[in-house]
Amino acid sequence: MGKSVNRKLLLVALCFLASCGAPRYGYYEDYPKYESQPKESPQETKPSDTKQPEAIQAEAKYIVASWYGPDFHGKLTSSGEPYNMHANTCAHKEYPFGTKLKVTNITNNKNVECTVNDRGPFIPGRDLDLSYSCAKELELIGPGTGKVRIEPLGRDMRYIKYIKYSPLGGSGPFTIQIGSYKDLSNATRMKASLELKYSKVYITEAEISGSKYYRVRVGKFNSKDDAYTQAKTLADEGYNTLIAPYEERI
């Protein structure tokens, strides 16, 4: 009897561990990561002079909001988080990731609070993309778009990222790597989101242990100090950053 109970407990434990390793939203996505070969890990530095972002200031704006739902559920957002259509999040072209917004539908005065964790919208005439959950609260599902009032409430400062340095070193020039993806569509989406605010965004290919990676990078800098200045802006905004030797585009 005791052995039977022990076997059952062991089986339950194994099932639990297996479920912990299951992918969120039903499938695996390749999160932004650094796949360099050296054993030495990239050095990290937190932006030392981080100041309160503009989004902390309580200015209110009237803009046009839309929403995105099932087609994007589980796909990577520009912040690196999987998009969850049932969470209170949104996409904005400029506010730093982690900015908390109060969004009010001026037609019915319904409001919702959400966190910026993505970039967009990419359709002209639209300023904010709401998650399905937020759009439902504001009754924007049917209309698709609507005039809203947004008011920044503050920011989740955990979205500020560390700056990493490639252990490969080098004397320059340098570039800033934002992410490395196995899926080209993820890299393409990240490139498009960066191009809303930044120039000289490009994708390179790398072959690592028989697998192809698509690296999204920003700029070409003559010194690490110059690269750091730009990387700090990106890290403060919430992007992963890796200062690495510049490679010609493929």
N, C-alpha and C positions, 0 to 999 in steps of 0.2 A: 504493500500500500504506500509506504514512504517513498520507495523508488519511483512509483508511478506519479506521485505528486511532484517529486523533484523534476521528472522529465517534463511534465506539463508546465512547471514554472520556467524551466530552461527554454521551452518552446515559445512561451509568451515573451520572455526577455529578448530572444532572437528576433521575433516579429517586431517588437518595439524598436530595436536598434535599426532594423531594416527600414522601418517607416521614417525614422529620423533622417536617413540618407536620401529619401525621396525628394525629387525636385519640386519646388514651389510651382503651383499652377499647372502641374502635370507634365512638365518637360524641362529638360536642361537648357540653359542659355549660357553662353560664354561671357561671363562678367569681364569688365575691363581688368586686365592683369598685365604683369610684366614677366615675360617668358625668357629673359636673358639666361645664358648658359653658366656663367661663373658661379662658383659656390658662394662667394661673398654676396650678401644681400645688399640691395640699394640702400644708401644712406638716406635718412629721413630728417627733415627739419620742418617744424611748425612755423608758419609765418609769425614773426616776433612782434610786428607792429600792427597787428590786426585791429581795425577800428570798427565801430558799429556801422553796418552798411546803410546805404540810403533808404533801404526798405523799412528800417526801424522808424523813420520819421512818419508821422501820421498824416500824410497827404492823401486826400481822396480823389479818385478819378472816375469819370464816366466813360465806359468803353463798350465794345461789342464782344460778347462771349459766345462760344460754341462749345461742343462737347465731343469726346471720343470714347468709344466703348469696346464691344466684343472683338473687333478686328485687331485691337492692339493689346488685349488682355494677356498678361504674362510676358510681353516683349519688353526689352530694356528701355528705360527712360534715359534721358541725357545725364541724369545724376548717377546712373549705374544701378538704380533700383528697378525691379520688375514693375511694370504698370499693373496696378490692381484697380479695376473698374469699380470695385465696391468700397474703395477707400476714399477719403476726402482729400484729394490731391488735384493739382492743376498744372498746366503748362503756360509759361509766360516767356516772352522773348528777352527780357532784361533782368527781372528781379533775381537776386541770388537764390540758389537752392536753399530750402529751409525757411524761406520767407512765408509768414503766415498772413493770409488775407481773409478779410471779411467781405463776402460778395453778396450784394443785394440786388435782386431782380426789381427794377424800378417800376415794372408793370403791376406786380402784386405785392411788393414789399416783403417777400420772403427772402431770408438770408441764410447763409451757410459759411462756416469757417473751413478753409482748406490750406494745404501746404504746397508751395511750388517745388516740384521735383522733376520737372521736364521742361523742354524748350518747345516753342510753337506759339500759336498756330502758324502754318505755312501758307494759308490761303489769304490773299489780300482782303482787307476790310475786316479782319477778325483779329482781336487783341489778346484773348484768353481762351484756352482750351480747358474745359472742366472735365473731371471724371464723370462717369455715368451716375455715380452716387450723388455728386453735387448737383448735376443737372436735374436729376429727379427731384431733389429737395426744392430746387428753384422753379420747377415745372417748365423746364426748357427742352425736355425730351422731344415733345411733339413739334414745336416750332423750329428746333434745331439751333437757332441763334436768338439772341435777345440783348437789349441794352441793360447793362448792369453798372452798379457803383461798386468800386473796390477800395478798400481801406486797409493798408498794411498795419498789422497788429504787433509785429515783432519778428524775431527769427530764431529758429532752432539752430544754435551755433555749432551743434555736432556735425552739421553739413560741411563746415570748413575742413579742408583736407590738408594733409601733410605734403610737402614737396620732397620728391625723391630724386636721388642722383644715381645715374648708372654707374656700376663698379668698373665699367670699361674705360672710364676716364677719357683721356685725349686732350689735345691742345686746341680744339675747335676746328671748324665752327660747330655750334650746338643747335639742338632743336628741343622742343617740348613734346613728349609723347603723352597723349590723353588716355588712350586705351589700345588694347591689342585684342583682336577678335578672330575667331575661326570662321564666323559667318560674315560674308561681305556686306550683307544687308544691314547688319548691326553697325559696321564701320561706316557705311554710307549715311545712315541716319545720324550718327554722331557728328560726322563731317558737316551735314546740313544744319544741325543745331548750332554748331560752333560758328558757322558762316553767318548766322544772324547778327553776330557782334564782332567777329574777328576776321582778319584777312590772312592770306597765306596758309590756309588749312589744306592739308593734303594727306593722301594715303600711300603707304609703301607696303610691299609684300616681304615676308620673311619666311624661310623654311627652317623649322625647328623640330628636330627629332622626327623627320618625315612628315610633319604636319605643316600646313600653310597657315600663316597668320597675316591679318590685315591690320597694320598699325596706323592709327590716326594721330597726326602730328601737326604742330603749329609753329610756323616761323623758322628762320635761320638767323642765328646770333653768333657774333664773332667771339664773345666771351661768356663765361658762366655767369658773370654778374648781370650782363644784359639779359640772358635767358632767365635768371632768377627774378628780375623785375617783372617780366611778363608772366612767369610761372606763379608768382605770388598773387597777381590779379586773378588768374584762373583758379588757384587753390582757394582763395578767399570766396570766390563765387560758388565753389563746391565741386570743381572738377578734379579728378585724379591727375597728378602731374608727375612726369619723370623727365628730368633733364638728361639728355643723351647725346652722343655724337651725331652730327647731321649726316644723313645718307642721301644720295641722289635719288630722286623719285623714279620708281619703276614704271 
